[in-house]
């Protein structure tokens, strides 16, 4: 496949045209570069190439301000860029490096003033490459340099610019900014002929999910699944499809569709087990545990969370998350072990303020007869969960408070929390946040749960 991308920019020919216009000869160029004239002959015969340093030196010496590529040259170079991008998107970075450095010398476009649009497109793909290698600062620098020119760029470049900005914001967990960038990319309407439309829908889904707009997330994930299955996804691997399945299952569960969530996990579990991916195994088993919580089957939930622990490291965020739900189950079962588990959890979460707050909240569930504990959950736990768009977790606390006051005969307070729970669920279903008014989200005409 790599052999399809061996076309090089005609650097030697363009330099020859430039020096001949100035009345210079091969001998003059060889003298300036302090090399043999035979070397120039080999380069112009496509048997050798100018080095990066030589290209830059000749650019300055010949005062080259612009080099014109004809349509065929532009198209062939564009094809090279797409081949490079294809390997980047498939995670085949070794092949991407080989194409870039050894076969095509794609970087030459930066050393001579070729077509400005191709330079920008190269830069946008280079940003993808750098982010794939986790070199985020270098990627951000390129995007900042392009910011002033992006308004006048053609649609393909704009699409990749806004897509890359969204990816950078997701890395920083700035999901509102990421969402705006991805929507800007989507609205450009660029027809991605290389079948990567599924990726922007997936990233939109991630943003909506982390902003508590779960019904929108489901729309996006389902559209991602549909688009991904419309191409030969086996060429790209099953891993991405499994992550779509996992995210859909969790979103279904949060939106009160545990049967859909269970069905999705059941369908993908054999494939997850087969690839032995720890992250996916942990996610799948944890979701099964949370499904059991939704169905009040706390014993089974504990079994799943114990299994999930086998795929995580002690003290890490994933371990703390699993421990949180494990303790929640113990509290719901009135298991006396809950108190000692909370003490242990707090001891390993000392440097994590978020989970320290969550474990403190669990400790207050043990003492709900005290007004101070109810006050902590009402005025600390739930507001903090809401601020982080953890609406599904806030719902769990509303339900606990409702049940507590129902059991204790305080119907007025029980109704209060039931009403708050209903309002929050409606908010989740409608995605009714303030930023929703500022961002028009793509409509796919695709209802969640329609593929059953």
C-alpha positions as CSV (number, residue, x, y, z in Angstrom):
1,X,0.0,0.0,0.0
2,X,2.9,2.4,0.8
3,X,4.1,2.2,-2.8
4,X,1.0,4.2,-3.9
5,X,2.5,7.3,-2.3
6,X,6.0,7.5,-3.8
7,X,5.4,10.7,-5.8
8,X,7.7,13.5,-4.8
9,X,7.4,17.2,-5.3
10,X,9.5,18.2,-8.3
11,X,11.9,20.3,-6.2
12,X,15.0,19.8,-8.4
13,X,13.1,20.8,-11.6
14,X,11.6,23.9,-9.9
15,X,15.0,25.0,-8.6
16,X,16.4,24.4,-12.1
17,X,13.7,26.6,-13.6
18,X,14.5,29.3,-11.0
19,X,18.3,29.4,-11.6
20,X,18.0,29.3,-15.4
21,X,15.7,32.3,-15.3
22,X,18.5,34.1,-13.6
23,X,21.0,33.0,-16.2
24,X,22.8,30.6,-13.9
25,X,24.1,27.1,-14.7
26,X,24.6,23.8,-13.0
27,X,28.2,24.8,-12.4
28,X,27.1,28.0,-10.6
29,X,24.8,26.0,-8.3
30,X,27.5,23.4,-7.6
31,X,29.9,26.2,-6.8
32,X,27.5,27.9,-4.4
33,X,26.7,24.6,-2.6
34,X,30.4,23.6,-2.6
35,X,29.7,20.3,-4.3
36,X,30.6,18.6,-7.5
37,X,28.7,19.4,-10.7
38,X,28.0,15.6,-11.0
39,X,26.0,15.8,-7.8
40,X,23.7,18.4,-9.3
41,X,23.3,16.3,-12.4
42,X,22.3,13.3,-10.3
43,X,19.8,15.4,-8.4
44,X,18.2,16.7,-11.5
45,X,18.1,13.2,-12.9
46,X,16.1,12.1,-9.9
47,X,18.9,9.8,-8.7
48,X,19.7,11.9,-5.6
49,X,17.9,14.7,-3.7
50,X,18.8,18.0,-2.3
51,X,19.1,18.0,1.4
52,X,16.9,20.2,3.6
53,X,19.8,22.6,4.2
54,X,20.6,22.8,0.5
55,X,17.0,23.6,-0.4
56,X,16.9,26.4,2.1
57,X,20.2,27.7,1.0
58,X,19.1,27.8,-2.7
59,X,15.8,29.4,-1.8
60,X,17.7,32.3,-0.2
61,X,20.4,32.4,-2.9
62,X,17.9,32.4,-5.8
63,X,15.5,34.7,-3.9
64,X,12.6,32.3,-4.6
65,X,9.3,33.9,-3.4
66,X,6.9,31.6,-5.1
67,X,6.9,28.2,-6.9
68,X,4.0,27.3,-9.1
69,X,2.6,23.8,-9.2
70,X,0.4,22.7,-12.1
71,X,-2.9,21.0,-11.4
72,X,-1.5,17.5,-11.9
73,X,1.4,18.2,-9.4
74,X,-1.1,19.6,-6.9
75,X,-3.4,16.6,-7.2
76,X,-0.6,14.1,-6.9
77,X,0.9,15.9,-3.9
78,X,-2.6,16.1,-2.3
79,X,-2.9,12.3,-2.8
80,X,0.4,11.9,-1.0
81,X,-1.0,13.9,1.9
82,X,-4.1,11.8,2.1
83,X,-2.1,8.7,2.1
84,X,0.0,10.0,5.0
85,X,-3.2,11.1,6.9
86,X,-4.7,7.7,6.3
87,X,-1.9,6.0,8.2
88,X,-2.1,8.6,11.0
89,X,-5.8,8.0,11.5
90,X,-5.3,4.3,11.6
91,X,-2.7,4.7,14.3
92,X,0.0,3.2,12.0
93,X,2.6,5.8,13.1
94,X,5.6,3.9,11.9
95,X,4.2,3.8,8.4
96,X,3.3,7.4,8.6
97,X,6.8,8.3,9.6
98,X,8.3,6.3,6.8
99,X,5.9,7.9,4.2
100,X,6.7,11.3,5.5
101,X,10.5,11.1,5.8
102,X,11.7,8.3,3.5
103,X,9.3,7.9,0.5
104,X,7.7,11.2,-0.2
105,X,9.7,13.9,1.6
106,X,6.4,15.6,2.3
107,X,8.2,18.1,4.5
108,X,9.8,19.7,1.4
109,X,6.7,21.8,1.0
110,X,7.8,23.8,4.1
111,X,11.2,24.6,2.7
112,X,10.1,26.2,-0.5
113,X,7.2,28.5,-1.1
114,X,4.9,26.1,-2.9
115,X,1.1,26.5,-3.1
116,X,0.0,28.2,0.2
117,X,-3.2,26.0,0.4
118,X,-1.1,22.8,0.2
119,X,1.2,24.2,2.9
120,X,-1.7,24.8,5.2
121,X,-3.2,21.3,4.5
122,X,0.2,19.8,5.2
123,X,0.3,21.7,8.5
124,X,-3.2,20.5,9.5
125,X,-2.2,16.8,8.9
126,X,1.0,17.4,10.7
127,X,-1.1,18.6,13.7
128,X,-2.9,15.2,13.6
129,X,0.5,13.5,13.5
130,X,1.9,15.4,16.4
131,X,-1.2,14.8,18.5
132,X,-1.1,11.1,17.7
133,X,2.4,11.2,19.2
134,X,1.1,13.2,22.1
135,X,3.2,16.2,21.2
136,X,0.4,18.7,22.0
137,X,2.5,21.8,22.5
138,X,4.0,21.5,19.0
139,X,0.5,20.9,17.6
140,X,-0.9,23.9,19.3
141,X,1.9,26.1,18.0
142,X,1.0,25.2,14.4
143,X,-2.7,25.9,15.0
144,X,-2.0,29.3,16.6
145,X,0.2,30.2,13.6
146,X,-2.7,29.3,11.2
147,X,-5.4,31.1,13.2
148,X,-5.1,34.5,11.3
149,X,-5.3,32.9,7.9
150,X,-8.0,30.3,8.5
151,X,-10.9,32.5,7.5
152,X,-9.7,32.7,3.9
153,X,-8.7,29.0,3.6
154,X,-10.7,26.6,1.5
155,X,-13.3,24.3,3.2
156,X,-11.1,21.2,3.5
157,X,-8.4,23.2,5.4
158,X,-11.0,24.9,7.6
159,X,-12.6,21.5,8.4
160,X,-9.3,20.0,9.6
161,X,-8.4,23.2,11.5
162,X,-11.6,23.1,13.6
163,X,-11.4,19.4,13.9
164,X,-7.9,19.6,15.3
165,X,-8.9,22.4,17.6
166,X,-11.7,20.2,19.0
167,X,-9.2,17.4,19.5
168,X,-6.9,19.7,21.4
169,X,-9.7,20.9,23.6
170,X,-10.8,17.3,24.4
171,X,-7.2,16.5,25.5
172,X,-7.6,19.5,27.9
173,X,-11.1,18.3,28.9
174,X,-12.5,21.7,27.8
175,X,-15.6,20.1,26.4
176,X,-17.6,23.2,25.6
177,X,-14.8,24.6,23.5
178,X,-14.3,21.3,21.9
179,X,-18.0,21.0,21.1
180,X,-18.0,24.5,19.4
181,X,-14.9,23.5,17.3
182,X,-16.4,20.2,16.2
183,X,-19.7,21.8,15.3
184,X,-17.8,24.4,13.3
185,X,-16.0,21.6,11.4
186,X,-19.3,19.8,10.9
187,X,-21.1,22.9,9.6
188,X,-18.4,23.5,6.9
189,X,-19.9,20.6,5.1
190,X,-16.6,19.2,3.8
191,X,-17.1,15.9,2.0
192,X,-14.5,13.6,3.5
193,X,-14.0,11.1,0.8
194,X,-11.7,8.9,2.9
195,X,-14.7,7.8,5.1
196,X,-13.6,9.5,8.3
197,X,-17.1,11.1,8.9
198,X,-17.6,8.7,11.7
199,X,-14.8,10.2,13.8
200,X,-16.3,13.7,14.0
201,X,-19.7,12.2,15.1
202,X,-17.9,10.1,17.7
203,X,-16.1,13.2,19.1
204,X,-19.3,15.2,19.1
205,X,-20.8,12.3,21.2
206,X,-17.9,12.5,23.7
207,X,-18.5,16.3,24.1
208,X,-22.2,16.0,24.6
209,X,-21.7,13.1,27.0
210,X,-19.3,15.1,29.2
211,X,-21.6,18.1,29.1
212,X,-24.5,16.1,30.4
213,X,-26.4,16.1,27.1
214,X,-26.9,12.4,27.0
215,X,-29.7,12.1,24.4
216,X,-27.5,14.2,22.0
217,X,-24.6,11.9,22.8
218,X,-26.7,8.8,21.9
219,X,-27.7,10.4,18.6
220,X,-24.0,11.0,17.7
221,X,-22.8,7.5,18.9
222,X,-25.5,5.8,16.9
223,X,-24.7,7.8,13.8
224,X,-21.0,6.9,14.4
225,X,-21.9,3.3,14.5
226,X,-24.0,3.5,11.3
227,X,-21.2,5.3,9.4
228,X,-18.5,3.1,10.7
229,X,-20.4,-0.1,9.7
230,X,-21.0,1.4,6.2
231,X,-17.2,1.2,5.5
232,X,-15.0,-1.9,5.7
233,X,-14.3,-1.2,9.4
234,X,-12.3,-4.5,9.7
235,X,-9.5,-2.7,7.8
236,X,-9.4,-0.2,10.7
237,X,-9.9,-2.8,13.4
238,X,-12.7,-3.7,15.7
239,X,-11.3,-1.6,18.7
240,X,-13.0,1.6,17.6
241,X,-16.4,-0.1,17.2
242,X,-16.1,-1.6,20.6
243,X,-15.6,1.8,22.2
244,X,-18.7,3.0,20.3
245,X,-20.6,0.1,21.8
246,X,-19.3,0.8,25.3
247,X,-20.2,4.5,25.1
248,X,-23.6,3.7,23.8
249,X,-24.2,1.2,26.6
250,X,-23.3,3.7,29.3
251,X,-25.4,6.4,27.6
252,X,-28.4,4.1,27.4
253,X,-28.1,3.3,31.1
254,X,-27.8,6.9,32.2
255,X,-30.9,7.7,30.1
256,X,-32.9,5.0,32.0
257,X,-32.6,2.3,29.3
258,X,-30.9,-0.5,31.3
259,X,-32.2,-3.2,29.0
260,X,-30.7,-1.5,25.9
261,X,-27.5,-1.1,27.8
262,X,-27.4,-4.8,28.8
263,X,-28.1,-5.9,25.2
264,X,-25.3,-3.7,23.9
265,X,-22.8,-5.1,26.4
266,X,-23.9,-8.7,25.8
267,X,-23.4,-8.3,22.1
268,X,-19.8,-6.9,22.4
269,X,-18.5,-8.7,25.5
270,X,-17.1,-11.8,23.6
271,X,-15.1,-9.5,21.3
272,X,-13.9,-7.5,24.3
273,X,-12.7,-10.6,26.1
274,X,-11.0,-11.9,22.9
275,X,-8.8,-8.8,22.5
276,X,-7.8,-8.7,26.2
277,X,-7.9,-4.9,26.3
278,X,-7.8,-4.0,30.0
279,X,-9.5,-0.6,29.6
280,X,-12.4,-2.0,27.6
281,X,-12.8,-5.0,29.9
282,X,-12.9,-2.7,32.9
283,X,-15.5,-0.4,31.3
284,X,-17.7,-3.3,30.2
285,X,-17.7,-5.0,33.6
286,X,-18.2,-1.6,35.4
287,X,-21.2,-0.8,33.2
288,X,-22.7,-4.3,34.1
289,X,-22.2,-3.4,37.7
290,X,-24.0,-0.1,37.3
291,X,-26.8,-1.8,35.4
292,X,-27.3,-4.0,38.5
293,X,-27.4,-0.9,40.7
294,X,-30.2,0.5,38.5
295,X,-32.0,-2.8,38.9
296,X,-31.3,-2.9,42.7
297,X,-29.3,-6.1,42.4
298,X,-26.5,-4.9,44.7
299,X,-24.9,-8.4,45.4
300,X,-24.4,-8.9,41.6
301,X,-23.2,-5.4,41.2
302,X,-20.5,-6.0,43.9
303,X,-19.3,-9.1,42.0
304,X,-18.9,-7.1,38.8
305,X,-17.0,-4.3,40.6
306,X,-14.7,-6.9,42.2
307,X,-14.0,-8.3,38.7
308,X,-13.4,-4.8,37.4
309,X,-10.7,-4.2,40.0
310,X,-8.6,-6.9,38.3
311,X,-8.1,-4.5,35.3
312,X,-7.0,-1.4,37.2
313,X,-4.1,-0.2,39.4
314,X,-4.7,0.6,43.0
315,X,-5.0,4.4,43.7
316,X,-5.7,5.3,40.1
317,X,-8.8,7.2,38.9
318,X,-10.4,4.0,37.5
319,X,-9.8,2.2,40.9
320,X,-11.3,5.1,42.8
321,X,-14.4,5.1,40.5
322,X,-14.9,1.4,41.0
323,X,-14.4,1.7,44.7
324,X,-17.0,4.5,44.8
325,X,-19.7,2.3,43.3
326,X,-18.6,-0.7,45.4
327,X,-19.1,1.4,48.6
328,X,-22.4,2.7,47.3
329,X,-23.7,-0.8,46.9
330,X,-22.5,-1.7,50.4
331,X,-24.4,1.3,51.8
332,X,-27.6,0.3,49.9
333,X,-27.3,-3.2,51.4
334,X,-26.8,-1.8,54.9
335,X,-23.5,-3.7,55.0
336,X,-21.4,-2.7,58.0
337,X,-18.3,-3.1,55.9
338,X,-19.1,0.2,54.2
339,X,-17.7,2.3,56.9
340,X,-14.2,0.7,56.9
341,X,-14.2,0.8,53.1
342,X,-14.9,4.6,53.2
343,X,-12.0,5.0,55.6
344,X,-9.7,3.1,53.2
345,X,-11.0,5.0,50.2
346,X,-10.3,8.4,51.8
347,X,-6.8,7.3,52.7
348,X,-5.9,6.5,49.1
349,X,-7.7,9.6,47.7
350,X,-5.9,12.2,49.7
351,X,-4.4,13.9,46.6
352,X,-7.6,13.7,44.6
353,X,-10.1,16.4,45.8
354,X,-12.9,15.2,43.6
355,X,-13.0,11.6,44.9
356,X,-12.3,12.8,48.4
357,X,-15.5,14.8,48.1
358,X,-17.4,11.8,46.7
359,X,-16.2,9.5,49.5
360,X,-17.1,12.1,52.1
361,X,-20.6,12.2,50.5
362,X,-20.9,8.4,50.9
363,X,-20.0,8.8,54.5
364,X,-22.9,11.2,54.9
365,X,-25.3,8.6,53.4
366,X,-24.5,6.5,56.5
367,X,-25.8,9.4,58.8
368,X,-28.8,10.8,57.0
369,X,-30.7,11.1,60.2
370,X,-28.4,14.0,61.0
371,X,-29.5,17.3,59.4
372,X,-25.9,18.1,58.7
373,X,-25.5,15.1,56.4
374,X,-28.6,16.0,54.4
375,X,-27.3,19.5,54.2
376,X,-23.9,18.4,52.9
377,X,-25.4,16.3,50.2
378,X,-27.9,19.0,49.2
379,X,-25.5,22.0,49.3
380,X,-22.1,20.4,48.5
381,X,-22.4,17.0,46.8
382,X,-25.2,17.7,44.3
383,X,-24.1,21.2,43.3
384,X,-20.6,19.9,42.6
385,X,-21.9,17.0,40.6
386,X,-24.2,19.4,38.6
387,X,-21.3,21.7,37.9
388,X,-19.3,18.8,36.4
389,X,-22.4,17.7,34.4
390,X,-22.5,14.4,36.5
391,X,-26.3,14.5,36.3
392,X,-26.7,10.8,36.6
393,X,-24.8,10.7,39.9
394,X,-26.9,13.6,41.2
395,X,-30.0,11.6,40.3
396,X,-28.7,8.7,42.5
397,X,-28.4,11.1,45.5
398,X,-31.9,12.5,44.9
399,X,-33.3,9.0,44.8
400,X,-31.5,8.1,48.1
401,X,-32.8,11.2,49.8
402,X,-36.3,10.5,48.5
403,X,-36.3,6.9,49.8
404,X,-34.8,8.0,53.1
405,X,-37.6,10.5,53.8
406,X,-40.3,8.1,52.5
407,X,-39.2,5.5,55.0
408,X,-39.1,8.0,57.8
409,X,-42.7,9.2,57.0
410,X,-41.7,12.7,55.8
411,X,-43.8,12.8,52.6
412,X,-43.3,16.5,52.0
413,X,-39.5,16.2,51.7
414,X,-39.8,12.9,49.8
415,X,-42.0,14.7,47.2
416,X,-39.5,17.5,47.0
417,X,-36.6,15.2,46.0
418,X,-38.9,13.3,43.6
419,X,-39.7,16.5,41.9
420,X,-36.1,17.6,41.7
421,X,-35.2,14.2,40.3
422,X,-37.9,14.6,37.6
423,X,-36.7,18.0,36.6
424,X,-33.1,16.8,36.4
425,X,-34.1,13.8,34.2
426,X,-36.0,16.1,31.9
427,X,-33.0,18.4,31.7
428,X,-30.8,15.3,30.8
429,X,-33.2,14.2,28.1
430,X,-33.5,17.7,26.5
431,X,-29.9,18.7,27.0
432,X,-31.1,22.0,28.3
433,X,-27.9,23.8,29.2
434,X,-27.2,27.4,28.6
435,X,-24.5,26.7,26.1
436,X,-27.1,24.6,24.1
437,X,-28.6,27.9,23.0
438,X,-25.3,29.1,21.5
439,X,-24.5,25.9,19.7
440,X,-26.7,24.3,17.0
441,X,-26.1,20.6,17.2
442,X,-26.3,18.4,14.0
443,X,-29.6,16.7,13.4
444,X,-29.3,13.2,12.0
445,X,-32.9,12.2,12.0
446,X,-31.8,9.1,13.9
447,X,-33.6,8.2,17.1
448,X,-31.7,6.5,19.9
449,X,-32.5,2.9,20.5
450,X,-33.8,2.5,16.9
451,X,-31.3,-0.3,16.2
452,X,-32.6,-3.1,18.3
